[in-house]
Amino acid sequence: MRRGDFDAAWVISDEVLSERQGLSCDDRPRHEQWVWRGEPLRGNVLIRCNHGLGDTIQFIRYAAIVRGIVERVIVEAPPELLSLLRTAEGIDRVVPQGHEDDTFYDAAVEVMELPHVFRTDIHNIPARVPYFRIAPEPVSFTARLNVGLVWH
């Protein structure tokens, strides 16, 4: 995939998906657990965000595409991202990790599995920006000035 050969990546991903059918991943660390089992996404879909915060921010752009084909999109995410994700297009409900038990869903998928679900290639990477809206609540300022620097 890093070379831009998405078709080859999806063939490998399909093979991996086939090999793990019927296997459990519950004993693996959360970020190594697979969620999607290859079934079509329909009805109420739970998108789990088990990887890093940056991965979630990068791949949540797929939520709008998911919402276009299902009835409802629920996102389970780290608490640090809940307010930001509530502003993303295509998400009906956001719940903190570990609280999905009260959520009914027909299919689940990990946010980083969505490119595989949709067979993304270089020509159809979701690029509609912005995919977050500015939060309606005012930003609170502290008495201290915080400055961040970035250089190359």
C-alpha positions as CSV (number, residue, x, y, z in Angstrom):
1,M,0.0,0.0,0.0
2,R,2.9,2.4,0.7
3,R,3.9,2.0,-2.9
4,G,0.4,2.9,-4.0
5,D,-0.5,-0.6,-5.1
6,F,-3.8,-0.7,-3.3
7,D,-5.2,-3.6,-5.4
8,A,-2.4,-5.9,-4.1
9,A,-2.9,-4.6,-0.6
10,W,-6.6,-5.6,-0.7
11,V,-5.8,-9.1,-2.1
12,I,-3.5,-9.6,0.9
13,S,-6.1,-8.1,3.3
14,D,-8.7,-10.5,1.9
15,E,-6.4,-13.5,2.4
16,V,-5.8,-12.4,6.0
17,L,-9.6,-11.9,6.6
18,S,-10.2,-15.4,5.2
19,E,-7.5,-17.0,7.3
20,R,-8.8,-15.5,10.6
21,Q,-12.5,-16.6,10.0
22,G,-13.7,-18.3,13.2
23,L,-10.7,-17.3,15.2
24,S,-10.9,-15.2,18.3
25,C,-8.6,-12.1,18.9
26,D,-9.9,-11.3,22.4
27,D,-6.6,-12.2,24.0
28,R,-4.7,-9.7,21.9
29,P,-4.0,-6.1,22.8
30,R,-6.9,-3.9,21.9
31,H,-5.0,-2.2,19.0
32,E,-4.3,-5.7,17.4
33,Q,-7.8,-6.9,17.6
34,W,-9.8,-7.1,14.4
35,V,-13.4,-6.2,14.4
36,W,-14.8,-6.5,10.9
37,R,-15.4,-10.1,9.7
38,G,-16.1,-9.2,6.1
39,E,-19.8,-8.9,6.3
40,P,-21.6,-6.1,4.5
41,L,-22.2,-2.9,6.6
42,R,-25.9,-2.4,7.1
43,G,-28.4,-1.1,9.6
44,N,-26.7,0.3,12.7
45,V,-22.9,0.2,12.4
46,L,-20.5,0.6,15.3
47,I,-17.1,2.1,14.3
48,R,-14.6,1.2,17.0
49,C,-11.5,3.4,17.3
50,N,-8.9,1.1,19.0
51,H,-5.7,2.7,17.5
52,G,-4.0,6.0,18.3
53,L,-5.7,9.4,18.4
54,G,-4.1,10.4,15.2
55,D,-5.3,7.3,13.4
56,T,-8.8,8.0,14.5
57,I,-8.7,11.6,13.4
58,Q,-7.2,10.5,10.0
59,F,-9.7,7.6,9.3
60,I,-12.9,9.0,10.8
61,R,-13.4,10.8,7.5
62,Y,-14.9,7.4,6.3
63,A,-17.9,7.8,8.7
64,A,-19.7,10.0,6.2
65,I,-19.3,7.3,3.5
66,V,-20.5,4.6,5.9
67,R,-23.5,6.8,6.8
68,G,-24.4,7.0,3.1
69,I,-25.1,3.3,3.0
70,V,-26.4,2.5,6.5
71,E,-29.2,3.7,8.8
72,R,-27.1,4.8,11.7
73,V,-23.4,5.3,12.6
74,I,-22.2,4.9,16.2
75,V,-18.6,5.6,17.1
76,E,-16.8,4.2,20.1
77,A,-13.7,6.3,20.8
78,P,-11.2,7.4,23.4
79,P,-12.6,10.0,25.8
80,E,-10.1,12.6,24.6
81,L,-11.7,12.7,21.1
82,L,-15.4,12.6,22.0
83,S,-16.1,16.3,21.6
84,L,-14.2,16.5,18.3
85,L,-15.8,13.4,16.9
86,R,-19.3,14.7,17.7
87,T,-18.6,17.4,15.1
88,A,-17.7,15.0,12.3
89,E,-20.0,14.4,9.4
90,G,-21.9,11.1,9.3
91,I,-21.8,10.2,12.9
92,D,-25.1,9.8,14.8
93,R,-23.8,8.9,18.2
94,V,-20.4,8.9,19.9
95,V,-19.7,6.8,23.0
96,P,-16.6,6.4,25.1
97,Q,-14.5,3.2,24.8
98,G,-15.9,0.5,27.0
99,H,-19.5,1.8,26.9
100,E,-20.8,0.2,23.8
101,D,-22.6,-2.5,25.7
102,D,-25.8,-0.4,25.8
103,T,-25.6,0.3,22.0
104,F,-27.4,-1.9,19.6
105,Y,-25.6,-2.5,16.3
106,D,-25.9,-4.9,13.3
107,A,-22.2,-4.7,12.3
108,A,-19.0,-3.5,13.8
109,V,-15.8,-2.3,12.1
110,E,-12.5,-0.8,13.4
111,V,-11.9,2.7,11.9
112,M,-8.7,1.6,10.3
113,E,-10.5,-1.3,8.5
114,L,-12.7,1.1,6.6
115,P,-10.3,1.6,3.7
116,H,-10.4,-2.2,3.1
117,V,-14.2,-2.2,3.4
118,F,-14.5,0.4,0.7
119,R,-11.5,-0.8,-1.5
120,T,-9.9,2.6,-1.3
121,D,-7.4,3.4,-4.0
122,I,-5.4,6.5,-4.8
123,H,-8.3,8.0,-6.8
124,N,-11.1,7.6,-4.1
125,I,-9.4,8.5,-0.8
126,P,-12.0,10.5,1.0
127,A,-10.7,14.1,0.7
128,R,-13.7,16.2,1.5
129,V,-12.5,18.8,4.0
130,P,-13.2,20.0,6.5
131,Y,-14.7,16.9,7.9
132,F,-14.9,18.4,11.4
133,R,-16.9,21.4,12.3
134,I,-16.0,24.0,14.9
135,A,-17.3,23.1,18.3
136,P,-20.2,25.4,19.3
137,E,-19.0,25.8,22.9
138,P,-16.5,28.7,23.6
139,V,-12.9,27.8,24.1
140,S,-11.7,28.4,27.6
141,F,-8.4,30.2,28.0
142,T,-5.9,29.7,30.9
143,A,-3.8,32.5,32.5
144,R,-0.7,30.9,31.0
145,L,0.3,31.3,27.4
146,N,1.0,27.9,25.7
147,V,3.0,28.0,22.5
148,G,3.8,25.1,20.2
149,L,6.6,25.2,17.6
150,V,7.1,23.0,14.5
151,W,10.0,23.1,12.1
152,H,11.5,21.0,9.4
